[in-house]
Amino acid sequence: MDTPQDLIVKFSFNPDDFEKLDDFEEHLERAVTFHGIGTYEGYELDAETGGNGEFYLTTTDGDLLYKTIRPLLLDAGFLQVKQMALQAQEGSGACQKEYQL
């Protein structure tokens, strides 16, 4: 599949672990870039609590990206992944596929 898609990873964490989140972000970006499977676009946190957020990644192969980042997410004990969803970049943003951690 050559059409770019967005993989959105919804997570929660303890806001006291913000430094760990920044370190993990760098690790995640390096892994995605090293394997050439997409682009790490960044993350956003819920402004109210700061303890919920979403990582944004872009890829043309959602399954391969999932297989690559899954071990990283499992090893990040301070993160609780709530949902991973692959969405088309263009259009309604409807979920095309959900992944389980």
C-alpha positions, 0 to 999 in steps of 0.5 A: 500500500502506497497511500500514507496513513496516520497511526495514532497511539492514545496513552496515559501516564503520570505527569510526574514522568514527563522527562521519561515521556520526552526520552521515550519520544526520542527513542520512538522517533529514532526507531521509526527513522532507522527502520525507514517505515514512516515518520514520527510527527510528535505528540499532544497532551490533554491540556486539562490533565496532562496525563493523557496524550496521543503519539502521531506517526505517518506510514505507508505500511501500518502493520509493519510500523505497528510490529516495529513500535509494539515492543517499544510501547510494551517496554515503556512501563510508565505508559499505558496504551489505550488504543492504536488506530490506523486512519486514512490521512484524507477524508473523514479520519475514520478508523481503518484498523485498530491494533492491540498492545 
